[in-house]
């Protein structure tokens, strides 16, 4: 993952100022956002992206150097990914998400199925799709 200059600056700032800088930084960002906007909107990143980055780092870099010393380059890269996760977690704690009553009503009325019912419905759906494809092929050939 390529880190933009802003994130690199945040990482450098966290190293220079201490372990709780991310909490303080998120509070400052929250105050700035509230001053300019009546509501805060953001995105929730997919955790799998960060886990993939961590797996790639683990696979690409050895734990020790050729001299048997700790590979600090690998640890630094892992720290950067974990710092990003921590930053998103602290920012997410500032979100105030209001429940949508219409969505909740719709969601609670959805019918649920057990494993057997899901298998039967999947088989029926595949059969129906195959039947429709066959009919369309016949229409195309005959028509």
N, CA, C and O atoms as CSV, one atom per row, in Angstrom:
chain,resi,resn,atom,element,x,y,z
A,1,UNK,N,N,0.846,-1.171,0.000
A,1,UNK,CA,C,0.000,0.000,0.000
A,1,UNK,C,C,0.894,1.237,0.000
A,1,UNK,O,O,1.839,1.312,0.786
A,2,UNK,N,N,0.620,2.181,-0.844
A,2,UNK,CA,C,1.373,3.419,-0.904
A,2,UNK,C,C,0.698,4.418,0.027
A,2,UNK,O,O,-0.509,4.645,-0.061
A,3,UNK,N,N,1.480,5.008,0.912
A,3,UNK,CA,C,0.918,5.921,1.885
A,3,UNK,C,C,1.093,7.356,1.415
A,3,UNK,O,O,2.209,7.774,1.108
A,4,UNK,N,N,0.008,8.111,1.357
A,4,UNK,CA,C,0.103,9.520,0.973
A,4,UNK,C,C,0.918,10.303,1.992
A,4,UNK,O,O,1.106,9.846,3.119
A,5,UNK,N,N,1.402,11.473,1.606
A,5,UNK,CA,C,2.219,12.279,2.524
A,5,UNK,C,C,1.520,12.613,3.835
A,5,UNK,O,O,2.172,12.686,4.876
A,6,UNK,N,N,0.200,12.817,3.802
A,6,UNK,CA,C,-0.521,13.166,5.025
A,6,UNK,C,C,-0.416,12.040,6.033
A,6,UNK,O,O,-0.162,12.283,7.213
A,7,UNK,N,N,-0.610,10.807,5.581
A,7,UNK,CA,C,-0.551,9.680,6.507
A,7,UNK,C,C,0.870,9.469,7.012
A,7,UNK,O,O,1.066,9.097,8.169
A,8,UNK,N,N,1.860,9.702,6.161
A,8,UNK,CA,C,3.245,9.604,6.605
A,8,UNK,C,C,3.531,10.658,7.665
A,8,UNK,O,O,4.247,10.402,8.634
A,9,UNK,N,N,2.964,11.850,7.471
A,9,UNK,CA,C,3.148,12.915,8.462
A,9,UNK,C,C,2.493,12.547,9.780
A,9,UNK,O,O,3.039,12.809,10.851
A,10,UNK,N,N,1.302,11.930,9.693
A,10,UNK,CA,C,0.621,11.504,10.926
A,10,UNK,C,C,1.443,10.460,11.654
A,10,UNK,O,O,1.538,10.484,12.881
A,11,UNK,N,N,2.041,9.540,10.902
A,11,UNK,CA,C,2.867,8.509,11.527
A,11,UNK,C,C,4.065,9.148,12.204
A,11,UNK,O,O,4.389,8.814,13.344
A,12,UNK,N,N,4.736,10.079,11.499
A,12,UNK,CA,C,5.894,10.758,12.078
A,12,UNK,C,C,5.487,11.536,13.323
A,12,UNK,O,O,6.213,11.544,14.318
A,13,UNK,N,N,4.327,12.189,13.270
A,13,UNK,CA,C,3.830,12.941,14.417
A,13,UNK,C,C,3.589,12.022,15.600
A,13,UNK,O,O,3.897,12.380,16.737
A,14,UNK,N,N,3.037,10.830,15.345
A,14,UNK,CA,C,2.760,9.897,16.442
A,14,UNK,C,C,4.050,9.408,17.084
A,14,UNK,O,O,4.088,9.174,18.292
A,15,UNK,N,N,5.098,9.251,16.298
A,15,UNK,CA,C,6.380,8.819,16.854
A,15,UNK,C,C,6.980,9.921,17.723
A,15,UNK,O,O,7.555,9.645,18.776
A,16,UNK,N,N,6.844,11.172,17.277
A,16,UNK,CA,C,7.458,12.292,17.984
A,16,UNK,C,C,6.707,12.711,19.238
A,16,UNK,O,O,7.326,13.158,20.203
A,17,UNK,N,N,5.392,12.577,19.244
A,17,UNK,CA,C,4.617,13.153,20.337
A,17,UNK,C,C,4.169,12.168,21.401
A,17,UNK,O,O,3.820,12.595,22.502
A,18,UNK,N,N,4.163,10.886,21.130
A,18,UNK,CA,C,3.780,9.933,22.156
A,18,UNK,C,C,2.677,9.011,21.706
A,18,UNK,O,O,2.138,9.166,20.610
A,19,UNK,N,N,2.334,8.041,22.554
A,19,UNK,CA,C,1.410,6.978,22.144
A,19,UNK,C,C,-0.042,7.413,21.996
A,19,UNK,O,O,-0.786,6.787,21.241
A,20,UNK,N,N,-0.463,8.451,22.682
A,20,UNK,CA,C,-1.882,8.818,22.620
A,20,UNK,C,C,-2.146,9.949,21.626
A,20,UNK,O,O,-3.171,10.625,21.715
A,21,UNK,N,N,-1.232,10.157,20.685
A,21,UNK,CA,C,-1.412,11.252,19.731
A,21,UNK,C,C,-2.629,11.020,18.846
A,21,UNK,O,O,-3.307,11.976,18.470
A,22,UNK,N,N,-2.916,9.775,18.510
A,22,UNK,CA,C,-4.042,9.507,17.630
A,22,UNK,C,C,-5.364,9.913,18.276
A,22,UNK,O,O,-6.260,10.416,17.598
A,23,UNK,N,N,-5.483,9.699,19.563
A,23,UNK,CA,C,-6.696,10.107,20.261
A,23,UNK,C,C,-6.819,11.623,20.260
A,23,UNK,O,O,-7.892,12.164,19.996
A,24,UNK,N,N,-5.718,12.307,20.556
A,24,UNK,CA,C,-5.746,13.768,20.547
A,24,UNK,C,C,-5.998,14.310,19.145
A,24,UNK,O,O,-6.740,15.275,18.964
A,25,UNK,N,N,-5.370,13.675,18.154
A,25,UNK,CA,C,-5.544,14.117,16.783
A,25,UNK,C,C,-6.993,13.937,16.331
A,25,UNK,O,O,-7.550,14.812,15.669
A,26,UNK,N,N,-7.602,12.807,16.688
A,26,UNK,CA,C,-8.991,12.588,16.292
A,26,UNK,C,C,-9.920,13.593,16.969
A,26,UNK,O,O,-10.910,14.017,16.372
A,27,UNK,N,N,-9.610,13.982,18.219
A,27,UNK,CA,C,-10.424,14.987,18.895
A,27,UNK,C,C,-10.309,16.348,18.210
A,27,UNK,O,O,-11.305,17.054,18.049
A,28,UNK,N,N,-9.095,16.711,17.810
A,28,UNK,CA,C,-8.895,17.978,17.116
A,28,UNK,C,C,-9.615,17.960,15.770
A,28,UNK,O,O,-10.290,18.925,15.411
A,29,UNK,N,N,-9.471,16.869,15.031
A,29,UNK,CA,C,-10.159,16.750,13.748
A,29,UNK,C,C,-11.671,16.827,13.938
A,29,UNK,O,O,-12.373,17.443,13.135
A,30,UNK,N,N,-12.162,16.206,14.994
A,30,UNK,CA,C,-13.595,16.236,15.269
A,30,UNK,C,C,-14.067,17.666,15.533
A,30,UNK,O,O,-15.120,18.073,15.044
A,31,UNK,N,N,-13.292,18.425,16.302
A,31,UNK,CA,C,-13.679,19.806,16.588
A,31,UNK,C,C,-13.653,20.648,15.311
A,31,UNK,O,O,-14.537,21.479,15.098
A,32,UNK,N,N,-12.658,20.440,14.471
A,32,UNK,CA,C,-12.579,21.173,13.213
A,32,UNK,C,C,-13.754,20.831,12.300
A,32,UNK,O,O,-14.337,21.708,11.663
A,33,UNK,N,N,-14.088,19.550,12.247
A,33,UNK,CA,C,-15.210,19.144,11.408
A,33,UNK,C,C,-16.523,19.715,11.928
A,33,UNK,O,O,-17.369,20.143,11.142
A,34,UNK,N,N,-16.694,19.724,13.227
A,34,UNK,CA,C,-17.935,20.261,13.791
A,34,UNK,C,C,-18.043,21.768,13.592
A,34,UNK,O,O,-19.143,22.301,13.447
A,35,UNK,N,N,-16.928,22.437,13.585
A,35,UNK,CA,C,-16.959,23.889,13.398
A,35,UNK,C,C,-17.394,24.251,11.986
A,35,UNK,O,O,-18.055,25.269,11.778
A,36,UNK,N,N,-17.025,23.417,11.012
A,36,UNK,CA,C,-17.333,23.739,9.620
A,36,UNK,C,C,-18.588,23.093,9.092
A,36,UNK,O,O,-19.205,23.625,8.169
A,37,UNK,N,N,-18.990,21.966,9.642
A,37,UNK,CA,C,-20.133,21.217,9.121
A,37,UNK,C,C,-21.059,20.848,10.273
A,37,UNK,O,O,-20.593,20.548,11.372
A,38,UNK,N,N,-22.376,20.868,10.029
A,38,UNK,CA,C,-23.296,20.472,11.085
A,38,UNK,C,C,-23.275,18.972,11.370
A,38,UNK,O,O,-23.631,18.551,12.470
A,39,UNK,N,N,-22.868,18.166,10.404
A,39,UNK,CA,C,-22.818,16.726,10.625
A,39,UNK,C,C,-21.547,16.158,10.013
A,39,UNK,O,O,-20.996,16.719,9.066
A,40,UNK,N,N,-21.088,15.039,10.562
A,40,UNK,CA,C,-19.878,14.391,10.078
A,40,UNK,C,C,-20.274,13.171,9.270
A,40,UNK,O,O,-21.070,12.343,9.713
A,41,UNK,N,N,-19.712,13.074,8.093
A,41,UNK,CA,C,-19.950,11.893,7.272
A,41,UNK,C,C,-18.603,11.321,6.882
A,41,UNK,O,O,-17.652,12.070,6.662
A,42,UNK,N,N,-18.511,10.025,6.796
A,42,UNK,CA,C,-17.261,9.389,6.432
A,42,UNK,C,C,-17.508,8.013,5.892
A,42,UNK,O,O,-18.651,7.575,5.755
A,43,UNK,N,N,-16.451,7.348,5.591
A,43,UNK,CA,C,-16.552,5.990,5.100
A,43,UNK,C,C,-15.875,5.063,6.083
A,43,UNK,O,O,-14.953,5.456,6.799
A,44,UNK,N,N,-16.335,3.851,6.108
A,44,UNK,CA,C,-15.729,2.822,6.932
A,44,UNK,C,C,-14.898,1.954,6.007
A,44,UNK,O,O,-15.445,1.297,5.121
A,45,UNK,N,N,-13.593,1.938,6.194
A,45,UNK,CA,C,-12.759,1.144,5.289
A,45,UNK,C,C,-12.967,-0.344,5.528
A,45,UNK,O,O,-13.354,-0.773,6.615
A,46,UNK,N,N,-12.703,-1.104,4.499
A,46,UNK,CA,C,-12.852,-2.549,4.580
A,46,UNK,C,C,-11.656,-3.127,5.329
A,46,UNK,O,O,-10.514,-2.946,4.906
A,47,UNK,N,N,-11.905,-3.812,6.424
A,47,UNK,CA,C,-10.844,-4.359,7.261
A,47,UNK,C,C,-9.974,-5.331,6.474
A,47,UNK,O,O,-8.777,-5.448,6.738
A,48,UNK,N,N,-10.569,-6.028,5.510
A,48,UNK,CA,C,-9.807,-6.993,4.716
A,48,UNK,C,C,-8.642,-6.363,3.987
A,48,UNK,O,O,-7.627,-7.022,3.762
A,49,UNK,N,N,-8.766,-5.092,3.610
A,49,UNK,CA,C,-7.667,-4.394,2.935
A,49,UNK,C,C,-6.456,-4.300,3.855
A,49,UNK,O,O,-5.328,-4.557,3.435
A,50,UNK,N,N,-6.693,-3.930,5.110
A,50,UNK,CA,C,-5.600,-3.821,6.061
A,50,UNK,C,C,-5.012,-5.191,6.391
A,50,UNK,O,O,-3.796,-5.336,6.519
A,51,UNK,N,N,-5.874,-6.186,6.529
A,51,UNK,CA,C,-5.380,-7.532,6.821
A,51,UNK,C,C,-4.558,-8.074,5.660
A,51,UNK,O,O,-3.565,-8.771,5.867
A,52,UNK,N,N,-4.978,-7.751,4.431
A,52,UNK,CA,C,-4.204,-8.162,3.256
A,52,UNK,C,C,-2.844,-7.486,3.276
A,52,UNK,O,O,-1.830,-8.125,2.997
A,53,UNK,N,N,-2.813,-6.204,3.602
A,53,UNK,CA,C,-1.534,-5.493,3.692
A,53,UNK,C,C,-0.619,-6.149,4.723
A,53,UNK,O,O,0.572,-6.339,4.474
A,54,UNK,N,N,-1.180,-6.495,5.880
A,54,UNK,CA,C,-0.373,-7.139,6.914
A,54,UNK,C,C,0.147,-8.504,6.454
A,54,UNK,O,O,1.293,-8.859,6.728
A,55,UNK,N,N,-0.689,-9.255,5.763
A,55,UNK,CA,C,-0.243,-10.562,5.248
A,55,UNK,C,C,0.845,-10.397,4.193
A,55,UNK,O,O,1.809,-11.162,4.171
A,56,UNK,N,N,0.696,-9.405,3.321
A,56,UNK,CA,C,1.708,-9.160,2.291
A,56,UNK,C,C,3.042,-8.777,2.925
A,56,UNK,O,O,4.096,-9.251,2.499
A,57,UNK,N,N,2.996,-7.924,3.936
A,57,UNK,CA,C,4.225,-7.528,4.623
A,57,UNK,C,C,4.864,-8.741,5.279
A,57,UNK,O,O,6.077,-8.935,5.195
A,58,UNK,N,N,4.045,-9.558,5.934
A,58,UNK,CA,C,4.573,-10.742,6.612
A,58,UNK,C,C,5.204,-11.722,5.627
A,58,UNK,O,O,6.224,-12.344,5.922
A,59,UNK,N,N,4.586,-11.851,4.461
A,59,UNK,CA,C,5.099,-12.778,3.452
A,59,UNK,C,C,6.351,-12.225,2.769
A,59,UNK,O,O,7.286,-12.973,2.484
A,60,UNK,N,N,6.368,-10.926,2.508
A,60,UNK,CA,C,7.450,-10.335,1.718
A,60,UNK,C,C,8.731,-10.103,2.515
A,60,UNK,O,O,9.817,-10.093,1.935
A,61,UNK,N,N,8.631,-9.919,3.819
A,61,UNK,CA,C,9.802,-9.574,4.615
A,61,UNK,C,C,10.055,-10.628,5.678
A,61,UNK,O,O,9.125,-11.138,6.304
A,62,UNK,N,N,11.325,-10.946,5.873
A,62,UNK,CA,C,11.705,-11.899,6.917
A,62,UNK,C,C,11.675,-11.213,8.274
A,62,UNK,O,O,11.783,-9.990,8.364
A,63,UNK,N,N,11.526,-12.018,9.341
A,63,UNK,CA,C,11.494,-11.468,10.700
A,63,UNK,C,C,12.860,-10.966,11.147
A,63,UNK,O,O,12.955,-10.039,11.951
A,64,UNK,N,N,13.916,-11.580,10.625
A,64,UNK,CA,C,15.269,-11.186,11.014
A,64,UNK,C,C,16.087,-10.861,9.774
A,64,UNK,O,O,15.761,-11.285,8.665
A,65,UNK,N,N,17.148,-10.105,9.981
A,65,UNK,CA,C,18.057,-9.779,8.882
A,65,UNK,C,C,19.024,-10.941,8.686
A,65,UNK,O,O,18.967,-11.939,9.405
A,66,UNK,N,N,19.906,-10.800,7.710
A,66,UNK,CA,C,20.905,-11.846,7.460
A,66,UNK,C,C,21.855,-12.019,8.641
A,66,UNK,O,O,22.435,-13.090,8.817
A,67,UNK,N,N,22.016,-10.984,9.443
A,67,UNK,CA,C,22.895,-11.036,10.618
A,67,UNK,C,C,22.187,-11.581,11.856
A,67,UNK,O,O,22.795,-11.687,12.921
A,68,UNK,N,N,20.899,-11.929,11.720
A,68,UNK,CA,C,20.147,-12.454,12.856
A,68,UNK,C,C,19.521,-11.381,13.724
A,68,UNK,O,O,19.019,-11.677,14.809
A,69,UNK,N,N,19.543,-10.143,13.268
A,69,UNK,CA,C,18.943,-9.038,14.021
A,69,UNK,C,C,17.475,-8.868,13.642
A,69,UNK,O,O,17.032,-9.373,12.611
A,70,UNK,N,N,16.733,-8.162,14.470
A,70,UNK,CA,C,15.316,-7.897,14.201
A,70,UNK,C,C,15.193,-7.044,12.943
A,70,UNK,O,O,15.920,-6.064,12.782
A,71,UNK,N,N,14.280,-7.411,12.056
A,71,UNK,CA,C,14.051,-6.648,10.832
A,71,UNK,C,C,13.126,-5.478,11.158
A,71,UNK,O,O,11.903,-5.621,11.151
A,72,UNK,N,N,13.722,-4.321,11.443
A,72,UNK,CA,C,12.933,-3.155,11.839
A,72,UNK,C,C,12.148,-2.568,10.673
A,72,UNK,O,O,11.136,-1.902,10.892
A,73,UNK,N,N,12.586,-2.798,9.452
A,73,UNK,CA,C,11.828,-2.317,8.295
A,73,UNK,C,C,10.463,-3.002,8.242
A,73,UNK,O,O,9.441,-2.365,7.988
A,74,UNK,N,N,10.467,-4.322,8.490
A,74,UNK,CA,C,9.199,-5.061,8.511
A,74,UNK,C,C,8.309,-4.563,9.651
A,74,UNK,O,O,7.112,-4.348,9.456
A,75,UNK,N,N,8.881,-4.380,10.826
A,75,UNK,CA,C,8.096,-3.923,11.984
A,75,UNK,C,C,7.547,-2.514,11.755
A,75,UNK,O,O,6.427,-2.216,12.171
A,76,UNK,N,N,8.321,-1.647,11.101
A,76,UNK,CA,C,7.860,-0.290,10.819
A,76,UNK,C,C,6.663,-0.318,9.882
A,76,UNK,O,O,5.691,0.411,10.083
A,77,UNK,N,N,6.736,-1.167,8.853
A,77,UNK,CA,C,5.622,-1.270,7.902
A,77,UNK,C,C,4.362,-1.819,8.592
A,77,UNK,O,O,3.256,-1.338,8.345
A,78,UNK,N,N,4.536,-2.812,9.444
A,78,UNK,CA,C,3.391,-3.340,10.189
A,78,UNK,C,C,2.806,-2.267,11.105
A,78,UNK,O,O,1.588,-2.143,11.229
A,79,UNK,N,N,3.673,-1.505,11.737
A,79,UNK,CA,C,3.228,-0.432,12.623
A,79,UNK,C,C,2.405,0.602,11.857
A,79,UNK,O,O,1.400,1.092,12.373
A,80,UNK,N,N,2.815,0.940,10.633
A,80,UNK,CA,C,2.075,1.920,9.839
A,80,UNK,C,C,0.653,1.444,9.552
A,80,UNK,O,O,-0.295,2.224,9.643
A,81,UNK,N,N,0.504,0.163,9.205
A,81,UNK,CA,C,-0.833,-0.371,8.931
A,81,UNK,C,C,-1.671,-0.388,10.205
A,81,UNK,O,O,-2.840,-0.003,10.184
A,82,UNK,N,N,-1.085,-0.828,11.303
A,82,UNK,CA,C,-1.820,-0.872,12.568
A,82,UNK,C,C,-2.185,0.528,13.053
A,82,UNK,O,O,-3.229,0.714,13.679
A,83,UNK,N,N,-1.336,1.510,12.771
A,83,UNK,CA,C,-1.638,2.894,13.129
A,83,UNK,C,C,-2.836,3.406,12.339
A,83,UNK,O,O,-3.683,4.119,12.877
A,84,UNK,N,N,-2.905,3.043,11.077
A,84,UNK,CA,C,-4.065,3.443,10.272
A,84,UNK,C,C,-5.349,2.846,10.839
A,84,UNK,O,O,-6.368,3.531,10.934
A,85,UNK,N,N,-5.300,1.573,11.214
A,85,UNK,CA,C,-6.483,0.933,11.794
A,85,UNK,C,C,-6.895,1.663,13.068
A,85,UNK,O,O,-8.076,1.938,13.279
A,86,UNK,N,N,-5.922,1.971,13.910
A,86,UNK,CA,C,-6.221,2.667,15.164
A,86,UNK,C,C,-6.817,4.051,14.902
A,86,UNK,O,O,-7.733,4.474,15.608
A,87,UNK,N,N,-6.308,4.750,13.902
A,87,UNK,CA,C,-6.832,6.070,13.556
A,87,UNK,C,C,-8.284,5.970,13.106
A,87,UNK,O,O,-9.120,6.771,13.525
A,88,UNK,N,N,-8.588,4.996,12.259
A,88,UNK,CA,C,-9.972,4.820,11.821
A,88,UNK,C,C,-10.883,4.441,12.991
A,88,UNK,O,O,-12.024,4.897,13.058
A,89,UNK,N,N,-10.387,3.615,13.906
A,89,UNK,CA,C,-11.197,3.243,15.060
A,89,UNK,C,C,-11.498,4.453,15.945
A,89,UNK,O,O,-12.623,4.621,16.414
A,90,UNK,N,N,-10.496,5.285,16.167
A,90,UNK,CA,C,-10.743,6.450,17.027
A,90,UNK,C,C,-11.645,7.460,16.327
A,90,UNK,O,O,-12.457,8.114,16.981
A,91,UNK,N,N,-11.516,7.600,15.009
A,91,UNK,CA,C,-12.403,8.504,14.274
A,91,UNK,C,C,-13.833,7.969,14.278
A,91,UNK,O,O,-14.787,8.740,14.377
A,92,UNK,N,N,-13.979,6.649,14.172
A,92,UNK,CA,C,-15.317,6.052,14.149
A,92,UNK,C,C,-16.036,6.239,15.482
A,92,UNK,O,O,-17.265,6.277,15.524
A,93,UNK,N,N,-15.286,6.353,16.557
A,93,UNK,CA,C,-15.939,6.550,17.861
A,93,UNK,C,C,-16.607,7.915,17.948
A,93,UNK,O,O,-17.433,8.146,18.831
A,94,UNK,N,N,-16.259,8.820,17.042
A,94,UNK,CA,C,-16.848,10.157,17.024
A,94,UNK,C,C,-18.123,10.228,16.180
A,94,UNK,O,O,-18.842,11.225,16.227
A,95,UNK,N,N,-18.402,9.182,15.415
A,95,UNK,CA,C,-19.589,9.202,14.550
A,95,UNK,C,C,-20.854,9.128,15.397
A,95,UNK,O,O,-20.897,8.443,16.418
A,96,UNK,N,N,-21.863,9.833,14.961
A,96,UNK,CA,C,-23.178,9.769,15.597
A,96,UNK,C,C,-24.169,9.341,14.518
A,96,UNK,O,O,-24.696,10.170,13.776
A,97,UNK,N,N,-24.410,8.048,14.444
A,97,UNK,CA,C,-25.267,7.498,13.401
A,97,UNK,C,C,-26.675,7.357,13.964
A,97,UNK,O,O,-26.897,6.663,14.956
A,98,UNK,N,N,-27.605,8.019,13.323
A,98,UNK,CA,C,-28.994,7.948,13.748
A,98,UNK,C,C,-29.684,6.775,13.058
A,98,UNK,O,O,-29.494,6.566,11.860
A,99,UNK,N,N,-30.475,6.016,13.795
A,99,UNK,CA,C,-31.163,4.883,13.170
A,99,UNK,C,C,-32.221,5.352,12.168
A,99,UNK,O,O,-32.891,6.363,12.375
A,100,UNK,N,N,-32.350,4.610,11.102
A,100,UNK,CA,C,-33.361,4.884,10.075
A,100,UNK,C,C,-34.537,3.952,10.335
A,100,UNK,O,O,-34.437,2.744,10.119
A,101,UNK,N,N,-35.635,4.506,10.792
A,101,UNK,CA,C,-36.809,3.711,11.193
A,101,UNK,C,C,-37.377,2.911,10.029
A,101,UNK,O,O,-37.773,1.759,10.211
A,102,UNK,N,N,-37.425,3.505,8.825
A,102,UNK,CA,C,-37.977,2.798,7.663
A,102,UNK,C,C,-37.111,1.598,7.292
A,102,UNK,O,O,-37.625,0.528,6.967
A,103,UNK,N,N,-35.797,1.784,7.343
A,103,UNK,CA,C,-34.902,0.665,7.045
A,103,UNK,C,C,-35.051,-0.433,8.092
A,103,UNK,O,O,-35.116,-1.614,7.750
A,104,UNK,N,N,-35.106,-0.049,9.365
A,104,UNK,CA,C,-35.234,-1.040,10.434
A,104,UNK,C,C,-36.531,-1.835,10.292
A,104,UNK,O,O,-36.533,-3.053,10.475
A,105,UNK,N,N,-37.630,-1.159,9.969
A,105,UNK,CA,C,-38.901,-1.861,9.767
A,105,UNK,C,C,-38.801,-2.836,8.605
A,105,UNK,O,O,-39.226,-3.987,8.710
A,106,UNK,N,N,-38.228,-2.364,7.483
A,106,UNK,CA,C,-38.081,-3.230,6.310
A,106,UNK,C,C,-37.189,-4.429,6.639
A,106,UNK,O,O,-37.522,-5.564,6.298
A,107,UNK,N,N,-36.062,-4.177,7.296
A,107,UNK,CA,C,-35.103,-5.233,7.593
A,107,UNK,C,C,-35.699,-6.275,8.531
A,107,UNK,O,O,-35.481,-7.472,8.345
A,108,UNK,N,N,-36.443,-5.833,9.530
A,108,UNK,CA,C,-37.037,-6.760,10.499
A,108,UNK,C,C,-38.168,-7.584,9.910
A,108,UNK,O,O,-38.529,-8.617,10.475
A,109,UNK,N,N,-38.745,-7.149,8.773
A,109,UNK,CA,C,-39.821,-7.903,8.138
A,109,UNK,C,C,-39.313,-8.923,7.120
A,109,UNK,O,O,-40.101,-9.695,6.574
A,110,UNK,N,N,-38.002,-8.932,6.859
A,110,UNK,CA,C,-37.462,-9.894,5.896
A,110,UNK,C,C,-37.644,-11.314,6.404
A,110,UNK,O,O,-37.493,-11.593,7.594
A,111,UNK,N,N,-37.967,-12.193,5.486
A,111,UNK,CA,C,-38.159,-13.590,5.847
A,111,UNK,C,C,-36.795,-14.264,5.969
A,111,UNK,O,O,-35.918,-14.062,5.129
A,112,UNK,N,N,-36.623,-15.066,7.017
A,112,UNK,CA,C,-35.367,-15.792,7.192
A,112,UNK,C,C,-35.595,-17.262,6.845
A,112,UNK,O,O,-36.700,-17.787,6.985
A,113,UNK,N,N,-34.525,-17.910,6.390
A,113,UNK,CA,C,-34.599,-19.302,5.982
A,113,UNK,C,C,-33.520,-20.094,6.707
A,113,UNK,O,O,-32.441,-19.580,7.003
A,114,UNK,N,N,-33.839,-21.381,6.992
A,114,UNK,CA,C,-32.802,-22.235,7.563
A,114,UNK,C,C,-31.942,-22.808,6.421
A,114,UNK,O,O,-32.196,-22.513,5.253
A,115,UNK,N,N,-30.949,-23.605,6.745
A,115,UNK,CA,C,-30.020,-24.116,5.732
A,115,UNK,C,C,-30.720,-24.941,4.654
A,115,UNK,O,O,-30.412,-24.805,3.470
A,116,UNK,N,N,-31.661,-25.797,5.061
A,116,UNK,CA,C,-32.360,-26.632,4.079
A,116,UNK,C,C,-33.182,-25.778,3.113
A,116,UNK,O,O,-33.177,-26.014,1.905
A,117,UNK,N,N,-33.883,-24.791,3.654
A,117,UNK,CA,C,-34.687,-23.915,2.798
A,117,UNK,C,C,-33.810,-23.125,1.835
A,117,UNK,O,O,-34.181,-22.920,0.680
A,118,UNK,N,N,-32.655,-22.684,2.306
A,118,UNK,CA,C,-31.730,-21.942,1.425
A,118,UNK,C,C,-31.238,-22.827,0.292
A,118,UNK,O,O,-31.151,-22.372,-0.848
A,119,UNK,N,N,-30.912,-24.089,0.586
A,119,UNK,CA,C,-30.448,-25.009,-0.458
A,119,UNK,C,C,-31.544,-25.259,-1.493
A,119,UNK,O,O,-31.277,-25.271,-2.694
A,120,UNK,N,N,-32.770,-25.458,-1.026
A,120,UNK,CA,C,-33.888,-25.693,-1.940
A,120,UNK,C,C,-34.122,-24.469,-2.821
A,120,UNK,O,O,-34.306,-24.598,-4.031
A,121,UNK,N,N,-34.115,-23.275,-2.209
A,121,UNK,CA,C,-34.323,-22.054,-2.988
A,121,UNK,C,C,-33.191,-21.825,-3.992
A,121,UNK,O,O,-33.437,-21.373,-5.110
A,122,UNK,N,N,-31.973,-22.130,-3.607
A,122,UNK,CA,C,-30.842,-21.978,-4.534
A,122,UNK,C,C,-30.985,-22.930,-5.710
A,122,UNK,O,O,-30.752,-22.543,-6.855
A,123,UNK,N,N,-31.367,-24.178,-5.437
A,123,UNK,CA,C,-31.541,-25.153,-6.519
A,123,UNK,C,C,-32.675,-24.734,-7.447
A,123,UNK,O,O,-32.545,-24.841,-8.666
A,124,UNK,N,N,-33.784,-24.259,-6.886
A,124,UNK,CA,C,-34.901,-23.799,-7.711
A,124,UNK,C,C,-34.511,-22.592,-8.557
A,124,UNK,O,O,-34.897,-22.490,-9.721
A,125,UNK,N,N,-33.751,-21.688,-7.972
A,125,UNK,CA,C,-33.308,-20.499,-8.708
A,125,UNK,C,C,-32.416,-20.888,-9.876
A,125,UNK,O,O,-32.576,-20.375,-10.984
A,126,UNK,N,N,-31.468,-21.804,-9.628
A,126,UNK,CA,C,-30.585,-22.250,-10.712
A,126,UNK,C,C,-31.360,-22.974,-11.803
A,126,UNK,O,O,-31.077,-22.807,-12.989
A,127,UNK,N,N,-32.337,-23.777,-11.401
A,127,UNK,CA,C,-33.169,-24.470,-12.380
A,127,UNK,C,C,-33.950,-23.474,-13.223
A,127,UNK,O,O,-34.036,-23.614,-14.443
A,128,UNK,N,N,-34.517,-22.471,-12.569
A,128,UNK,CA,C,-35.274,-21.448,-13.280
A,128,UNK,C,C,-34.376,-20.670,-14.245
A,128,UNK,O,O,-34.769,-20.404,-15.381
A,129,UNK,N,N,-33.187,-20.311,-13.798
A,129,UNK,CA,C,-32.252,-19.585,-14.670
A,129,UNK,C,C,-31.882,-20.429,-15.887
A,129,UNK,O,O,-31.857,-19.927,-17.011
A,130,UNK,N,N,-31.597,-21.696,-15.665
A,130,UNK,CA,C,-31.252,-22.581,-16.785
A,130,UNK,C,C,-32.419,-22.740,-17.749
A,130,UNK,O,O,-32.225,-22.799,-18.963
A,131,UNK,N,N,-33.634,-22.810,-17.205
A,131,UNK,CA,C,-34.829,-22.931,-18.045
A,131,UNK,C,C,-35.010,-21.675,-18.901
A,131,UNK,O,O,-35.301,-21.768,-20.094
A,132,UNK,N,N,-34.839,-20.527,-18.300
A,132,UNK,CA,C,-34.976,-19.258,-19.034
A,132,UNK,C,C,-33.918,-19.173,-20.119
A,132,UNK,O,O,-34.216,-18.747,-21.235
A,133,UNK,N,N,-32.689,-19.567,-19.815
A,133,UNK,CA,C,-31.622,-19.546,-20.821
A,133,UNK,C,C,-31.946,-20.468,-21.983
A,133,UNK,O,O,-31.723,-20.129,-23.145
A,134,UNK,N,N,-32.477,-21.639,-21.652
A,134,UNK,CA,C,-32.827,-22.598,-22.701
A,134,UNK,C,C,-33.926,-22.029,-23.589
A,134,UNK,O,O,-33.868,-22.137,-24.813
A,135,UNK,N,N,-34.938,-21.416,-22.951
A,135,UNK,CA,C,-36.038,-20.831,-23.721
A,135,UNK,C,C,-35.531,-19.704,-24.620
A,135,UNK,O,O,-35.947,-19.586,-25.773
A,136,UNK,N,N,-34.631,-18.877,-24.084
A,136,UNK,CA,C,-34.086,-17.781,-24.889
A,136,UNK,C,C,-33.264,-18.324,-26.055
A,136,UNK,O,O,-33.305,-17.774,-27.155
A,137,UNK,N,N,-32.532,-19.381,-25.820
A,137,UNK,CA,C,-31.744,-19.983,-26.904
A,137,UNK,C,C,-32.669,-20.555,-27.981
A,137,UNK,O,O,-32.391,-20.420,-29.172
A,138,UNK,N,N,-33.761,-21.190,-27.567
A,138,UNK,CA,C,-34.715,-21.747,-28.534
A,138,UNK,C,C,-35.365,-20.639,-29.343
A,138,UNK,O,O,-35.546,-20.770,-30.554
A,139,UNK,N,N,-35.718,-19.541,-28.668
A,139,UNK,CA,C,-36.344,-18.415,-29.374
A,139,UNK,C,C,-35.369,-17.835,-30.396
A,139,UNK,O,O,-35.762,-17.480,-31.507
A,140,UNK,N,N,-34.095,-17.739,-30.012
A,140,UNK,CA,C,-33.097,-17.170,-30.907
A,140,UNK,C,C,-32.852,-18.086,-32.116
A,140,UNK,O,O,-32.650,-17.614,-33.235
A,141,UNK,N,N,-32.874,-19.398,-31.870
A,141,UNK,CA,C,-32.621,-20.341,-32.955
A,141,UNK,C,C,-33.831,-20.409,-33.877
A,141,UNK,O,O,-33.681,-20.359,-35.098
A,142,UNK,N,N,-35.030,-20.522,-33.305
A,142,UNK,CA,C,-36.262,-20.657,-34.107
A,142,UNK,C,C,-36.640,-19.311,-34.748
A,142,UNK,O,O,-37.021,-19.258,-35.917
A,143,UNK,N,N,-36.531,-18.245,-33.981
A,143,UNK,CA,C,-36.975,-16.940,-34.414
A,143,UNK,C,C,-36.098,-16.373,-35.470
A,143,UNK,O,O,-36.342,-15.265,-35.946
